[in-house]
């Protein structure tokens, strides 16, 4: 086993919460990294990050790497897997929801094209709600949001298991 490399420019506690549960984790702010044998990548972009551009940086990194990540886990917004309607997306993410959705869909398609084990985690916006449930692709996401701690628990579960490889899972509020 290698490290868990977390790539994030977030200013919340999500990365730190994951790192507390995964002592081998290291945090980076960009894809200017060198993978070691057995590493896995945990990409935690912000909703408004230019993920469609950043995924091209990731593609370049993968093309130039001696060791490939054994798994990629990417955090994404809800709506990328037919799990939310336009009204819900606008309620959760505001008037730029469609723009963000297209960028995230493109990044997810690129991650799929890498032909490496991956999991996409589609999450509702951050709230104080500490209860979360995992939903399969195509199943509607419910609620108004999910807490960073609940999301960190789900991300850690995905990183520590192969159960969700090749899947896009949703994280939403328990009703």
N, C-alpha and C positions, 0 to 999 in steps of 0.2 A: 504494500500500500504506500502511496505517496501522500502528498499534502493536499489540502483543499485550498485552492487559490480563489479568493473572493475578489472580484473586480467590481468596484462600486465607488461612486462619487456622492453617495447619499450623505445627508447630514442628520439622519435619524439614528436610532440605536440598533437597527436591524443587523448590520454586520457584526457588531459587538456581541449581540445576543447569540448569533450563530457561532461565533468564535469561542464563546464560553462553553458551548456544547461540543465543540470540535477542536480540541487542543492543538491539532496539527495544522490548523488553518492559518493562512497568511493573507493580509489584505493589501490590495493594490488599487490605484486609482485609474489605471489605463491598461491596455493590452501590451504594454512594453514590458513583457515578462519572458522568462525562459522556463518552459515546462521541464520538470524532472520526471523521471520514470515513475509511473503510477499516479501522477497528479490528477485531480479532477478540478474542473472549473465551475465556479458558482458566480454567474453574472447577474448583478442586481441593479439594473439601470433604473433611473427615475422615469416617471411617465413621460416627461417632456424631453428626455435625452434624445439626441439624434441616433436612435438605435439602428436605423437603416444605413447610416454612415459608419457607426461603430462596428457593425457586424462585418463590414469590409476590412476593418483593421484586424478583427479576429480571424478572418479568412487568410489574410496575409501572414499572421502569426502562425496559424496552423500549417500553411504551405512551407514556411521556413523552419519549422520546429523539427528537431531530431526526435524528441519524444512527443507523442500526441496525448492529449488528455484522455483518460480512460472513460470520462463521462463529462457532459456539459449540462448544467442545470441553469436555466434562464428564467428570471422573473419577468412576467409580462402583465399587461393589463387584461381585464376581462373583455370579452367581445371578440377575441381573435379565433374562437372555435365555435361560432354560432351559439353562444351561451348567453347572449344579451341582445335586446333590441335597441334601436337607435335612441329611443326615449330614455331608457335606463342608462345608456352610455353618456348621454348629455347630462343627465342628473348626476352621475358619479364624477365625470371628468370635465364638464363644462363645454363651451362652444367649440373647442379645438379637438373634441373627442374623435371625430372622424379622421382628422389629420394624424393624430397619435396612433389610431387603429391601423391605418395603412402602413405606417413606419414599423410598427410592431409585427404586423403580418409578414412584411418583407423580411425582417430580421429572423423570424421564426422559420420561414421557408429556407433561408440560407443555412441556418443551424441544421435543419433537416438534411440539406444537401451535403453537409460535411461527411455524412455516413459514419458518424461516431455515435455511441450511445448518448442519448440526451433525454431530458425531461423539461417540459415547459410548464411553469407554474403560473397560472392566470389568477391574479388576485384582485379583489375589490380594493378601493382606496383605504388608507389607514384610518382606523377609528379606535375608540377605547374598548370595543367589544372583544372580550378575551376568548370567546367561544368560536370555533371554526369547524367547518366540515369540508372534506375533500369530495369533489364531484368529478365525474368523468367528462370527457370531451362531448360536446353536444348537449349536455344537461344544463339547464338554466342556473345561473348563479343568483342567489337571493340575499336580501339584506342590504345594508348601507355601507358596510365596510368590515374590516377585520384588523385586529390589533397587531402591532409589530411582534409582540411576544408569541401570539398564536401563529403568525406567519413564519417566524423564526423556527418554531417547533416543526411545522410542516416541511420547511426547506431542509432542516437537519435530518428529518426522517427520510426524505428523498435522497439526500447525500449519503446516508448510511445504508441504503438498500438499493437493490437492483429492481425492486418490485415495479417501479414506475418508469423504467427505461423505455424509450420510444413512445412515451405518452405525453399528452397535454392534459394536465389536471387543473381543476378550478379550486380555489379556496374562497369560501364564502361563509356567511354567518349562519349558524344553526337557527332554525326557526322554532 
